[in-house]
Amino acid sequence: MSRPSSRIGTRFAALKSANRAAFIPFVTAGDPDLATFAEILAGLPKAGCDVIEIGMPFSDPMADGPAIQQANLRAFGAGIKLGKILGLVADFRKTDDETPIVLMGYANPILFYGAEKFLDDAKASGVDGLILADLPPEEDAEFRAPAQKRGLDFIRLVTPTTDEARLKILLENAGGFLYYVSVAGTTGVKQANAETVGRAIAAIRPHTKLPVAVGFGITTPEQARAIAKVADGVVVGSAIVNRIASNLDADNKPRPGLVADILGFVATLAAAAHGN
C-alpha cells in the first residue's frame, strides 16, 4: 500500500478529497527529441496532469502498440538512455517538487544499467514509482524489494483476464496505485468500454485500498470523462504519442507549435477526466 508521505499517495488522497479522478498522461522519454520532450514534460502539470507516466524506451516493448514503438525509435535516434531519462526527471524537479512521476518500462535496460544503481539514481532524481511490464510478481523481487526500501512505489498491472486468486498475488506488496489494463493486447489498438471497466473495478475494490487507474484504449476526451466516472485515474498514452507524430515533418523533426499543440490536447483530456 502506498505510504501516506509519498508524492503518489499524497496526490491521490488530495484528489479523493476533491472527488475527482487523476489524469495521467503517458509520454515516451526523448520523443521526438530531448529538448522538445523536456518542454512537454515541464508543461504537463499546468495542462492539468496529476501524475506523469514516462516510458523508458526499449527495443522489444511487448505491451506497447505501433505508436509507442515508433516513439521509442525516435527517442533512440535522439540518443535517449536511462541516465538521460533520470537527468530529465532531475531537471523537472528543479521547478516541480509535487507532481508524481512514474517510470514505465522493461527489466533488461535496468539490469544492464545495474538494478541497485538504477534504483538509487531514480530515487535521487525524483522518481516516485515504477511499472515493469514484463515482470510478474513471482519474478520481480529483485526490483520490488529494493525499490520499496528506497521509497519507490512498485505499481502492478491488472488485466481483464486476472481472476480473484491472481489478483490477491498481484496486490501483495503493490504500491502507489493499481494500473488496470482496460483491454487485452497492446496499447493504442482497441477502445476501452466504460461499462465493462466499471464492472471490473467494482470487483477489484473489495480487495484493495489502492487507487485504481485505467489505461489502454482511452483516446478521446469523451472516453476519458466516461472512465473517470468509474475509476480513480485515467491514463492516456497512444493518443498523445500519435499527436506528437502528427506534428513532425518528413525527417521526424518537430514542426513549429508542436509543444503548444500537445499541451493543448492534453489539457482537453485532463479537463474531461476532471469532469469539466
C-alpha positions in Angstrom: 0.0 0.0 0.0 1.3 3.5 -0.8 2.9 5.4 2.0 1.0 8.5 3.0 4.1 10.6 2.7 4.8 9.6 -0.9 4.0 12.0 -3.7 1.7 9.5 -5.3 -0.2 8.8 -2.1 -0.4 12.5 -1.3 -1.7 13.3 -4.8 -4.4 10.6 -4.9 -5.5 11.5 -1.3 -6.0 15.1 -2.4 -7.9 14.1 -5.5 -10.1 11.8 -3.4 -10.9 14.7 -1.1 -11.8 16.8 -4.2 -14.0 13.9 -5.5 -12.2 13.8 -8.9 -10.1 11.3 -10.8 -6.4 11.7 -11.6 -5.4 12.4 -15.2 -2.2 10.6 -16.0 -0.5 11.2 -19.4 2.0 8.7 -20.8 4.9 10.2 -22.8 7.9 8.4 -24.2 11.2 9.8 -22.8 13.1 11.6 -25.5 10.3 11.7 -28.1 10.6 13.4 -30.5 14.0 14.8 -29.2 15.5 15.5 -25.8 14.9 19.3 -25.8 11.3 19.1 -27.1 10.5 16.3 -24.7 11.8 18.4 -21.8 9.5 21.3 -22.8 6.5 18.9 -23.0 7.3 17.4 -19.6 7.7 20.8 -18.0 4.3 21.9 -19.3 2.2 18.9 -18.3 1.3 19.9 -14.7 -0.1 23.3 -15.9 -2.0 21.4 -18.5 -3.9 19.6 -15.7 -1.9 16.4 -15.3 -1.9 14.9 -11.8 0.6 12.1 -12.2 3.1 11.8 -15.1 4.0 8.4 -16.6 7.2 8.4 -18.6 8.0 5.5 -20.9 11.6 4.2 -20.8 12.3 3.2 -24.5 13.1 -0.4 -25.1 13.8 -2.3 -28.3 11.2 -5.0 -27.7 8.3 -3.4 -25.8 5.8 -6.3 -25.6 3.0 -4.2 -24.1 3.3 -1.3 -26.5 1.5 -0.9 -29.8 2.8 0.6 -33.0 2.5 4.3 -31.9 4.7 3.9 -28.9 7.1 1.5 -30.7 7.7 4.3 -33.2 8.1 6.8 -30.4 10.8 4.5 -28.9 12.6 4.5 -32.2 12.5 8.3 -32.4 13.8 8.5 -28.9 16.7 6.1 -29.6 17.5 8.2 -32.7 17.7 11.3 -30.4 20.2 9.5 -28.1 18.0 8.6 -25.2 19.4 6.4 -22.5 18.4 5.6 -18.9 20.9 8.0 -17.5 19.5 10.8 -19.7 15.9 9.9 -18.6 16.8 10.3 -15.0 18.6 13.6 -15.8 15.3 14.9 -17.4 13.4 13.9 -14.3 16.0 15.7 -12.1 15.7 18.8 -14.3 11.9 18.7 -14.0 12.3 18.5 -10.2 14.1 21.8 -10.1 10.8 23.6 -10.7 8.2 21.0 -9.6 8.6 19.0 -6.4 5.0 17.9 -6.1 3.8 16.2 -9.3 4.4 12.4 -9.0 6.5 10.8 -11.8 6.2 7.1 -12.6 8.7 5.4 -15.0 7.2 2.6 -17.1 9.5 0.1 -18.9 11.1 -3.3 -19.0 13.7 -5.1 -17.0 16.5 -5.6 -19.4 17.7 -2.0 -19.7 17.6 -1.7 -15.9 19.7 -4.9 -15.5 22.2 -3.6 -18.0 22.4 -0.3 -16.1 22.6 -2.1 -12.8 19.4 -2.6 -10.8 20.7 -1.2 -7.4 22.4 1.7 -9.1 19.3 2.5 -11.2 17.1 2.5 -8.1 19.5 4.8 -6.2 19.7 7.1 -9.2 16.0 7.0 -9.8 15.2 8.0 -6.2 17.8 10.7 -6.2 16.4 12.2 -9.5 12.9 12.4 -8.1 11.2 9.4 -9.5 8.2 8.2 -7.3 7.2 4.8 -8.8 8.0 2.1 -11.3 6.0 -0.1 -13.7 7.9 -3.0 -15.2 5.5 -4.6 -17.7 7.5 -7.8 -18.3 7.9 -8.9 -14.6 5.2 -11.0 -13.0 5.2 -10.8 -9.1 6.9 -14.2 -8.9 9.9 -12.7 -10.7 10.0 -9.1 -9.5 11.6 -9.4 -6.0 15.0 -8.3 -7.4 13.5 -5.0 -8.2 10.4 -4.6 -6.0 12.0 -5.1 -2.6 15.0 -2.8 -3.1 12.7 -0.2 -4.8 10.3 -0.2 -1.8 13.2 0.0 0.6 14.2 3.3 -1.2 10.7 4.6 -1.0 9.7 3.9 -4.6 6.2 2.6 -5.2 6.1 -0.6 -7.2 2.9 -0.4 -9.4 1.3 -3.6 -10.6 -0.8 -4.2 -13.7 -4.1 -6.0 -13.6 -5.9 -7.1 -16.8 -9.4 -8.2 -17.8 -8.2 -11.9 -17.5 -7.0 -11.5 -13.9 -9.0 -13.8 -11.7 -9.5 -13.3 -7.9 -6.7 -15.7 -6.9 -4.3 -14.0 -9.2 -5.4 -10.5 -8.1 -4.5 -11.4 -4.5 -1.0 -12.3 -5.6 -0.6 -9.1 -7.6 -1.8 -7.0 -4.7 0.9 -8.3 -2.3 3.4 -5.6 -1.9 1.8 -3.4 -4.6 2.1 0.3 -4.1 1.1 3.7 -5.4 -1.9 2.7 -7.4 -3.2 -0.3 -9.3 -3.0 0.0 -13.1 -6.0 -1.6 -14.7 -5.3 -2.5 -18.4 -8.8 -2.0 -19.8 -8.4 -4.1 -23.0 -6.4 -7.2 -23.7 -3.5 -6.8 -26.1 -1.1 -3.9 -26.8 -1.6 -0.2 -26.3 -3.4 2.0 -28.9 -5.2 -0.8 -30.7 -8.6 -1.4 -29.0 -11.0 1.0 -27.3 -12.0 0.9 -23.6 -15.6 0.4 -22.7 -16.6 2.3 -19.5 -19.4 0.0 -18.5 -17.2 -3.1 -18.8 -14.3 -1.3 -17.0 -16.7 -0.2 -14.2 -17.8 -3.7 -13.5 -14.1 -4.9 -13.4 -13.1 -2.1 -11.0 -16.1 -2.8 -8.8 -14.8 -6.4 -8.5 -11.3 -5.2 -7.6 -12.2 -2.6 -4.9 -13.1 -5.0 -2.1 -9.6 -6.4 -2.3 -7.5 -3.2 -2.0 -7.5 0.3 -0.7 -5.1 1.4 -3.5 -6.5 3.8 -6.1 -7.3 2.1 -9.5 -6.2 3.9 -12.6 -7.3 2.7 -16.0 -5.1 2.8 -19.1 -5.1 1.3 -22.7 -7.9 2.2 -25.2 -8.6 5.7 -24.0 -8.0 8.2 -26.8 -10.7 11.0 -26.6 -11.9 13.5 -24.0 -15.3 11.7 -24.1 -13.7 8.4 -23.2 -11.6 10.0 -20.5 -14.7 11.5 -19.0 -16.6 8.2 -19.0 -13.7 6.2 -17.5 -13.1 8.9 -14.8 -16.7 8.3 -13.5 -15.8 4.7 -12.6 -12.0 4.9 -11.8 -9.6 6.8 -9.6 -7.4 7.7 -12.5 -7.3 7.9 -16.3 -4.2 7.1 -18.3 -3.8 8.2 -21.9 -0.7 7.3 -23.9 -1.0 6.4 -27.6 -3.3 9.3 -28.4 -0.7 11.7 -27.1 2.1 9.9 -28.8 0.2 9.9 -32.1 -0.4 13.6 -31.7 3.4 14.2 -31.4 3.9 12.1 -34.5 1.4 14.2 -36.4 3.4 17.3 -35.6 6.6 16.0 -37.1 8.0 16.7 -40.6 9.2 14.0 -43.0 12.6 13.9 -41.2 10.8 13.4 -37.8 11.7 17.0 -36.8 9.2 19.0 -34.7 7.1 21.4 -36.7 6.6 24.9 -35.2 3.9 24.8 -32.5 4.3 21.2 -31.6 4.7 21.7 -27.8 1.7 24.1 -27.6 -0.4 21.7 -29.6 0.4 18.7 -27.4 -0.1 20.6 -24.2 -3.4 22.0 -25.5 -4.6 18.5 -26.4 -3.5 17.1 -23.0 -5.4 20.0 -21.3 -8.7 18.9 -23.1 -8.1 15.3 -21.9 -7.3 16.4 -18.3 -10.4 18.7 -18.2 -12.6 15.8 -19.3 -11.1 13.4 -16.7 -11.7 16.1 -14.1 -15.3 16.3 -15.1 -15.1 19.7 -16.7 
